[in-house]
Amino acid sequence: MVWTEKSIVSQRQEFVHLAQQDGANVRALCRQFGISPKTGYKWINRFEASSALAPSLADQSRRPHRSPARSPESTEQAVLTLRRAHPAWGGRKIAAVLAQRDAFLV
């Protein structure tokens, strides 16, 4: 017997196609596909919100779009310079030295 392999995107496309048919029971389809109803509705909503078929159903990065708490580049460079010069120093020591210089707010 030959096994056919399906990509995750094609399985998601099949799920959304079946879920969008008239009279479709989404919860039953979720059980059939082995996913939770929350995940099933997520795929349906993501597909409906997107105009392109495949990219909307592909895995998406969990990385944040922006990092508001990120340190300025100058602070990062100062920390890295101190770390290279004194590899045994920890974060508290480096923060104290930078605070003494009054050049950076740590």
N, C-alpha and C positions, 0 to 999 in steps of 0.2 A: 504494500500500500504506500502510495506517495503522499508525503505531507506537503501541503502548500503553506508557505510562510507569507504572512501579511505584515506590512509595516504598521506601526502604531497609528500613523496618520491615516492610512487607508481604513483601519478598523474604526477610527473616530469618524471618518467620512461616512462609513456604512451605518454607524450608530445614528448620526445626525439625520441621514437620509431616511432611515426607518422611523425615527422619532417625529419627523415632520409630516409623515403621512396622516391622512384623516383617520381618526379613531385609534391612533397609536397610544399604547399604555407605556408611558416613559418609565415608570417604576419596574414594570415587567421586563422592558428592554434592558434596564440597568442590571437586573438580576441575570439576564441572559448573557450580557457582556462581562459580568463580574466586576462591576463598578458601583460605587455608591450613588444614590440619587443626586446628592449634592454635586458630584463630579459630572454626572450626566447632564444636569441642567447647566453647569458651567460650560460644557462643550457646546450645547445648543445655543446658549446666549453668546458665546464667543464667535460661533459661526455666523449667527444672525447679525452681529455687530460689524463683521468684517465683510468687505466686498470680494476679497480673494479667497479661494477655497483652501488650498493647502497651508499657506502661512498661518492662518488663524487657528488651525488645529495642531500645528507643530508645537513641541515643547518650547516654553518661553523661559528666558532667564529670570532668576529670582533676585538678581542684583538690583539694588535700588537705582532709580533714575538719577538721583542726585544724593550727595552726602552733605547735609547742612552743617554737621558737626566736625567736618574735616579741618585739620589745622592748616594754616597758611604755608605756602611753599618755603618761605624763609625760616619758619619755625622747624619744619621737617628737616631742612638742610643743617640747621644748627644742632639738632638732636643727633642726626647721623654723624656729623663731624665729631661731636663729643663721644659718641659711642665708639667710633673708630679709634679715637685717641685713648680712650679709657674703657676697654672691653669688660672690665670687672664691675663697672658702675651699673647700678640698677636705675629704674625709672625715677624713683624718688630723689636720688642723688643728682641725676641729670636735671630734673625739674628745679631742684634747689639752686644748682649752679646757674641755670638760665635765669631764674628769678633774681639772683644776686646781681647779675649783669644789668638788670632793669631794661634789657632790650626786648624781652618777650614776656607776655603774660601767659603763664602756663596753668 
